[in-house]
Amino acid sequence: MSATSSPVEQKLPHRSSTLTSSIAPDRRASMSDDEAIPDSDSSETTNLLVERLRAWKHICGNLEDYVSVTSKVQKSHSKDYEKILKTVSEPLREGHHFSQNTGGVASWFENVRANTQGMVNMYLDTEKNLKGSVLPTLERLHKEIKAKSKELSSGASKSAKAVDKARAVTQKHIELLAQNTASMDSAAANRLEQHHDPYILRRGVNHRLNKQIIEENNNRQDIIAVQNNFQQFEAHVLQTIQGTMEQFTQFMNGQLERQTAMYQDMLSSSQRVPPDFEWVNFITKNDDVLINPDAPPRSLSNITFPNMDHRATKALMEGSLERKSRAMLKGYSSGYYVVTPARYLHEFKDDDDFRRDPAPELSLYLPDCVIGAIDGVKFSVKGKDVSGGKVGNAFHTNTELSFKAHTANDAEKWWTVIKDCTRGPMHTAAASSQPASPTVAQPPAYAEKQPEATSPAQSTAPAAETSTTQTPTSPAPVSRTASTASGHFHMAPGGTATEKS
């Protein structure tokens, strides 16, 4: 099999423009690297940022109300000016998003409330200027924030739905793998449907998990880009608010000296808030929710899922063989073949789990097949293809299939393993399936099958290996009509066979 590789190898961007150099909180990774299906909500970060935009929108709305009511109550001085105070007397909506320390938006609103309480004499001639200059700026800012929130919600919703859909497909396939490995543990002699072979199901999980990770990392990149843009947008919002307050103060400077001093205090309080003050406090407070761009992306090589190393998913033998085509002129064609503990002989185009769903081109249930004799590098298997593929449509009845190995030694190994599978279930050490746990232990060692009968060929066959993988020695001439060994072999893609202990 080819080595598992990460679906995302490019270097991810850092949030260098988001944090100041003095703050470097250890933020949690957005997703667990050891779980196939993370329990985190794919839209959690997006919801937080949308809520923050809503908080800024309410601040802008509060200021619009403030200026609007101010322009109206100029006619009634002290009594009507109490109405202005009411627009800012309530706590800020989503106020927990803002720092409660001195120098932030929350403390500035406290300053507005205190100064407004003292403004009991408003000049009526400021009403027209307030309505014509200050309010339009705040209304435009309000629309900008609203459009930003709509853009974020719309874009993130599509990405989050794609992630959730991919996770659901992966989870369904993992559960199907658990069901069939459990069935094989409880009754190994029972025949499984070809498409329920745990070996095929495990490869199917790899295929769907790879697609899921791609969707997750794409969603992650989108959210990181949005986060990095938030500081600049918030600075624009705050600077726009500061600009409207400055303009508002200019119109009010014609009032009494005391009123001018109060408005100047309000302006100074708003201008003392650094553009990134609230953002830095926000990311520090919510570092456990926001995504850390420095964390590595998800990798398939770091992920485990239930039964990924179950004995039923390990091939008894696999590698390249050549099969003779039914067409007279085509000769032999090369393919990747696998003998599984479920006693199937599968043919695949290759051993890649990621480019396409690894569905067999040909599947033979060996207990229903007749194994022919070996002729040098050639041997034959007579049976019915149960894969349902194009080859299966051609071989809808029992057909004798001719195979050719790279060497006579390789042909002997293939013939031995296939012949053993026709006699009954492969006896291996008991191992329970793991339908729920995401952590899979090392696979148990397989118990070797005892020879059914002693023959001159069996006395010279290589013994089953129990240590590290080795290349078996070439056996002496044997009878080609019976099993000659009890070991499990692995055939590398290049044609070299290795025994699997």
C-alpha positions in Angstrom: 0.0 0.0 0.0 1.2 3.6 -0.6 2.2 5.6 2.4 -0.5 7.9 3.8 0.1 11.5 3.2 -1.4 14.7 4.5 -4.1 16.2 2.2 -2.9 19.7 3.0 0.8 20.3 2.8 1.0 24.0 2.2 2.2 26.4 5.0 -0.8 28.1 6.6 -0.7 31.9 7.2 0.1 33.3 10.6 -2.0 35.9 12.4 0.9 38.3 12.4 -1.4 41.3 11.6 -3.9 40.3 14.2 -1.9 40.3 17.4 0.6 42.8 18.9 4.0 41.5 19.7 3.4 41.9 23.4 0.6 39.3 23.4 1.1 35.7 22.5 -1.6 33.6 24.1 -1.4 29.8 23.8 -4.5 29.2 21.8 -6.1 25.8 21.4 -6.0 24.1 18.0 -9.4 24.4 16.3 -9.7 20.6 15.8 -8.4 17.5 17.5 -5.7 15.8 15.4 -6.4 12.3 16.8 -10.2 12.1 16.2 -11.7 11.3 12.8 -14.9 13.2 13.7 -14.1 16.2 15.9 -16.8 17.1 18.5 -16.3 20.8 17.9 -18.9 22.9 16.1 -17.6 23.9 12.7 -19.5 27.2 12.9 -18.5 28.1 16.5 -15.9 30.7 15.5 -18.1 32.2 12.8 -21.0 32.6 15.3 -18.7 34.4 17.7 -17.5 36.9 15.0 -21.0 37.5 13.8 -22.1 38.2 17.4 -19.2 40.7 17.7 -20.3 42.5 14.5 -23.8 42.6 16.0 -22.4 44.2 19.1 -20.6 46.9 17.0 -23.9 47.4 15.1 -25.7 48.0 18.3 -23.1 50.5 19.4 -23.5 52.4 16.1 -27.3 52.2 16.6 -26.9 53.6 20.1 -24.9 56.5 18.8 -27.4 57.2 16.0 -30.2 57.3 18.6 -28.1 59.5 20.8 -27.5 62.1 18.1 -31.0 61.9 16.7 -32.6 62.4 20.1 -30.1 65.2 20.8 -31.2 67.1 17.8 -34.8 66.9 18.9 -34.5 67.8 22.6 -32.6 71.0 21.9 -36.0 72.7 22.0 -36.8 71.8 25.5 -33.4 72.1 27.2 -33.1 70.4 30.6 -36.4 68.4 30.6 -36.1 67.1 27.1 -32.4 66.3 27.5 -33.3 63.6 30.0 -34.5 61.7 27.0 -31.0 61.8 25.5 -29.7 60.2 28.7 -32.1 57.3 28.3 -30.5 56.3 24.9 -27.3 55.5 26.7 -28.5 54.6 30.1 -29.0 50.9 29.4 -26.0 48.5 29.4 -24.4 47.8 26.0 -25.8 44.9 24.1 -23.3 42.1 24.0 -21.3 44.3 26.4 -19.2 41.3 27.5 -17.4 41.7 24.1 -15.8 45.0 25.3 -13.2 45.6 28.0 -14.5 46.9 31.2 -11.2 48.5 32.1 -10.6 52.2 31.8 -9.7 53.3 28.3 -12.1 51.1 26.4 -15.5 51.4 24.7 -17.4 50.5 27.8 -15.6 53.1 30.0 -16.2 55.7 27.2 -19.9 55.0 27.3 -19.8 55.5 31.1 -18.2 58.9 30.4 -21.0 59.7 27.9 -23.7 58.9 30.5 -22.0 61.1 33.1 -21.6 64.1 30.9 -25.0 63.8 29.4 -26.5 64.0 32.9 -25.0 67.5 33.2 -26.2 68.8 29.8 -29.4 70.5 30.8 -29.3 73.4 28.5 -29.1 72.7 24.8 -29.2 75.3 22.1 -31.9 74.9 19.5 -29.8 76.0 16.6 -27.7 72.8 16.7 -30.6 70.6 15.6 -30.2 71.2 11.9 -26.5 70.6 11.9 -26.8 67.3 13.9 -29.4 65.9 11.5 -27.6 67.0 8.3 -24.0 66.0 9.1 -23.5 63.6 12.0 -26.4 61.2 11.6 -25.7 60.3 7.9 -22.1 59.2 8.8 -23.4 56.9 11.5 -26.1 55.5 9.3 -23.5 54.7 6.6 -21.4 53.0 9.2 -24.4 51.1 10.4 -25.0 49.8 6.9 -21.3 48.8 6.5 -21.4 46.7 9.7 -24.7 45.1 8.6 -23.4 44.3 5.2 -20.2 42.9 6.7 -22.3 40.6 9.0 -24.4 39.4 6.1 -21.3 38.7 4.0 -19.7 36.7 6.9 -22.9 34.7 7.7 -23.5 33.8 4.0 -20.0 32.7 3.2 -19.3 30.8 6.4 -22.7 29.0 6.2 -21.8 27.3 3.0 -18.4 26.3 4.2 -19.7 25.0 7.5 -22.4 22.9 5.8 -19.8 21.3 3.5 -17.8 20.3 6.6 -20.8 18.9 8.4 -21.9 17.0 5.4 -18.4 15.5 4.9 -18.2 14.5 8.6 -21.6 12.8 8.4 -20.5 10.7 5.4 -17.3 9.7 7.2 -19.1 8.8 10.4 -21.6 6.6 8.5 -18.8 4.7 6.9 -16.9 4.2 10.2 -20.1 2.8 11.8 -20.5 0.5 8.8 -16.9 -0.7 9.3 -17.6 -1.4 13.0 -20.7 -3.4 12.3 -19.0 -5.7 9.8 -15.8 -6.2 11.8 -18.0 -7.2 14.7 -19.9 -9.6 12.5 -16.7 -11.2 11.4 -15.4 -11.5 14.9 -18.6 -13.2 16.1 -18.9 -15.6 13.1 -15.8 -15.8 11.1 -17.0 -18.7 9.0 -20.1 -16.8 7.7 -19.8 -15.3 4.3 -19.8 -11.5 4.1 -21.1 -9.6 1.2 -18.3 -8.4 -1.1 -19.1 -4.7 -0.4 -19.1 -5.4 3.4 -15.6 -6.8 3.4 -13.9 -4.8 6.3 -10.8 -4.4 4.1 -12.7 -2.5 1.5 -14.7 -0.6 4.2 -11.5 0.6 5.9 -10.1 1.9 2.6 -13.5 3.6 2.0 -13.1 5.3 5.4 -9.7 6.6 4.3 -11.2 8.0 1.1 -14.0 9.8 2.8 -11.9 11.0 5.7 -9.5 12.6 3.2 -12.3 14.5 1.6 -13.6 15.6 5.0 -10.1 16.9 6.0 -9.9 18.9 2.8 -13.3 20.6 3.6 -12.3 21.2 7.2 -9.0 22.8 6.2 -10.7 25.0 3.5 -13.2 26.2 6.1 -10.4 26.8 8.6 -8.5 28.9 6.0 -11.6 31.0 5.2 -12.2 31.7 8.9 -8.5 32.7 9.5 -8.7 35.1 6.6 -11.9 36.7 8.2 -10.2 37.0 11.6 -7.2 38.7 10.1 -9.5 41.2 8.4 -11.4 42.0 11.6 -8.8 44.2 13.2 -8.7 46.5 10.2 -12.4 46.7 10.0 -12.9 47.4 13.7 -10.2 50.1 13.5 -12.2 51.7 10.7 -15.5 51.5 12.7 -13.9 53.0 15.8 -12.1 55.7 13.8 -15.4 56.6 12.0 -17.2 56.8 15.4 -14.4 59.0 16.7 -14.7 61.2 13.6 -18.5 61.6 14.1 -17.9 62.5 17.7 -15.4 65.2 16.7 -17.8 66.7 14.2 -20.6 66.5 16.8 -18.4 68.4 19.2 -17.6 71.1 16.7 -21.4 71.8 16.4 -21.8 71.9 20.1 -18.9 74.3 20.8 -21.3 77.2 20.3 -23.1 76.4 23.5 -22.3 77.4 26.9 -18.7 76.9 28.2 -19.8 74.1 30.6 -21.5 72.2 27.8 -18.5 72.6 25.6 -16.3 71.2 28.4 -18.6 68.2 28.8 -18.6 67.4 25.1 -14.8 67.9 25.0 -14.5 65.3 27.7 -16.6 62.9 25.7 -14.5 63.4 22.7 -11.2 63.0 24.6 -12.6 59.8 26.2 -13.4 58.3 22.7 -10.1 59.3 21.2 -8.1 57.7 24.0 -9.3 54.3 22.9 -6.5 52.9 20.6 -7.8 51.4 17.4 -6.7 47.9 18.4 -7.5 48.2 22.1 -10.8 46.4 22.0 -9.6 43.8 19.5 -6.5 42.8 21.5 -8.7 42.5 24.7 -11.2 40.5 22.7 -8.7 37.9 21.3 -7.1 37.6 24.7 -10.4 36.9 26.4 -11.6 34.5 23.7 -8.3 32.7 22.8 -9.9 29.4 23.5 -12.5 29.9 20.8 -10.6 31.7 18.0 -8.5 29.6 15.7 -4.7 29.7 16.2 -3.2 30.0 12.7 0.1 28.7 14.0 -1.4 25.3 14.8 -0.6 22.6 12.2 -3.5 21.6 9.9 -5.2 18.2 10.2 -3.2 15.3 8.8 -4.5 11.8 7.9 -1.3 10.3 9.2 -2.2 11.5 12.7 -5.7 10.2 12.8 -7.0 7.0 14.1 -10.5 5.5 13.8 -12.2 2.4 15.2 -11.0 -0.9 13.7 -8.5 0.7 11.3 -6.0 -2.0 12.3 -8.4 -4.8 12.9 -7.1 -8.2 11.7 -9.9 -8.4 9.2 -8.6 -5.3 7.4 -5.1 -6.7 6.9 -4.5 -8.5 3.6 -3.2 -12.1 3.7 -1.4 -11.3 0.5 -1.3 -8.4 -1.9 0.7 -7.2 -4.9 0.7 -7.1 -8.6 -0.3 -10.0 -10.9 -1.1 -10.4 -14.5 -4.5 -11.8 -15.6 -5.2 -13.2 -19.0 -8.0 -11.3 -20.9 -10.9 -13.1 -22.4 -10.1 -11.4 -25.7 -7.7 -13.5 -27.6 -5.6 -10.7 -28.9 -5.2 -8.7 -25.7 -3.0 -11.2 -23.8 -2.3 -10.5 -20.1 -3.0 -7.2 -18.3 -1.4 -6.2 -14.9 -3.5 -5.4 -11.9 -3.2 -5.1 -8.1 -4.6 -8.2 -6.3 -5.4 -8.7 -2.6 -6.4 -11.9 -0.7 -8.3 -10.8 2.5 -9.2 -12.6 5.7 -12.8 -12.7 4.5 -11.5 -15.2 1.9 -12.0 -12.9 -1.1 -9.6 -12.4 -4.0 -10.0 -8.7 -5.1 -8.6 -7.1 -8.2 -8.0 -3.3 -8.1 -6.5 -0.9 -10.6 -3.9 0.2 -8.0 -3.4 0.5 -4.3 -4.3 4.2 -4.0 -7.1 5.0 -1.5 -7.3 8.7 -2.3 -7.7 9.4 -6.0 -10.9 7.3 -6.3 -13.1 5.1 -4.1 -11.2 1.8 -3.9 -14.0 -0.4 -5.4 -12.8 -3.8 -6.7 -12.8 -4.4 -10.4 -13.1 -8.2 -9.7 -14.0 -10.1 -6.6 -13.9 -13.9 -6.2 -15.2 -15.6 -3.1 -12.5 -18.3 -2.8 -14.5 -21.0 -0.9 -16.8 -21.1 -4.0 -13.8 -21.3 -6.4 -11.7 -24.2 -7.8 -8.0 -23.6 -7.8 -6.0 -25.0 -10.7 -2.5 -26.4 -10.7 0.6 -24.2 -11.1 2.5 -24.2 -14.4 5.7 -22.3 -13.8 4.6 -18.7 -13.1 1.0 -19.4 -14.1 -2.0 -20.7 -12.2 -5.7 -20.5 -12.6 -8.8 -19.9 -10.5 -12.3 -20.9 -11.6 -15.2 -19.0 -10.0 -17.8 -16.4 -10.3 -17.1 -12.7 -10.0 -19.3 -11.1 -7.3 -18.1 -7.5 -7.6 -20.9 -6.3 -9.8 -18.4 -4.2 -11.9 -17.7 -4.3 -15.6 -15.6 -7.4 -15.2 -18.4 -9.0 -13.3 -20.9 -8.4 -16.1 -18.5 -10.2 -18.4 -18.0 -13.1 -15.9 -21.6 -13.5 -14.8 -21.1 -17.3 -14.8 -18.3 -19.5 -13.4 -15.2 -18.7 -15.5 -11.7 -19.9 -15.3 -9.3 -17.0 -14.9 -5.6 -17.4 -15.7 -3.1 -15.5 -13.6 0.7 -15.0 -14.1 3.1 -14.0 -11.4 6.5 -12.3 -11.9 8.4 -15.4 -10.8 7.7 -19.0 -10.1 8.4 -18.4 -6.5 5.8 -15.7 -6.4 3.3 -17.9 -8.2 3.9 -20.6 -5.5 3.1 -18.1 -2.7 0.0 -16.8 -4.3 -1.3 -20.3 -5.1 -0.6 -21.4 -1.5 -2.5 -18.6 0.2 -5.4 -18.8 -2.3 -5.6 -22.6 -1.8 -5.7 -22.2 2.0 -8.6 -19.8 1.7 -10.8 -22.3 -0.2 -10.6 -24.9 2.6 -12.3 -22.8 5.4 -12.0 -19.7 7.5 -8.5 -18.5 8.3 -7.9 -19.2 12.0 -6.4 -16.2 13.7 -6.0 -15.0 17.2 -9.3 -13.7 18.7 -9.6 -9.9 18.7 -12.7 -7.9 19.5 -13.8 -5.1 17.3 -13.9 -1.6 18.6 -17.1 0.1 17.4 -16.8 3.3 19.4 -13.3 4.1 20.7 -11.4 6.5 18.5 -8.1 5.1 19.7 -7.1 1.8 18.1 -4.5 -0.5 19.7 -1.8 -2.4 17.8 -3.3 -5.3 15.8 -3.0 -8.8 17.4 -0.6 -11.3 15.9 -2.3 -13.8 13.6 -2.2 -17.4 14.7 -1.0 -19.5 11.8 -3.3 -22.1 10.2 -2.3 -25.7 10.8 -1.7 -27.7 7.6 -4.6 -30.0 6.8 -2.5 -32.9 5.6 1.1 -33.9 5.3 2.5 -34.2 1.9 6.0 -34.3 0.3 5.4 -30.7 -0.7 4.5 -29.5 2.8 7.6 -31.0 4.3 9.7 -28.6 2.3 7.5 -25.5 2.4 8.8 -22.4 4.3 7.6 -22.1 7.9 5.3 -19.2 8.9 7.3 -16.3 10.1 6.5 -14.6 13.5 9.0 -11.8 13.6 9.7 -8.9 11.2 8.7 -9.3 7.6 11.2 -11.4 5.5 11.3 -12.8 2.0 10.5 -16.6 2.2 13.0 -19.0 0.7 12.2 -20.8 -2.5 10.4 -24.0 -1.7 11.4 -27.4 -3.2 9.3 -28.9 -6.0 5.8 -29.6 -4.7 2.5 -31.0 -5.7 0.4 -28.1 -7.2 -2.9 -29.6 -6.2 -2.9 -28.9 -2.5 -1.9 -26.2 0.0 1.8 -26.1 0.7 2.2 -23.5 3.4 0.3 -21.9 6.2 1.9 -18.5 6.3 0.3 -15.3 5.0 2.2 -13.5 2.3 2.4 -9.9 1.0 3.3 -9.1 -2.5 4.8 -5.7 -3.0 3.7 -3.6 -6.0 6.9 -4.5 -7.8 6.2 -8.2 -7.6 8.3 -9.2 -4.6 6.3 -11.4 -2.1 6.7 -11.0 1.6 5.1 -13.1 4.3 2.8 -11.4 6.8 3.1 -13.0 10.3 
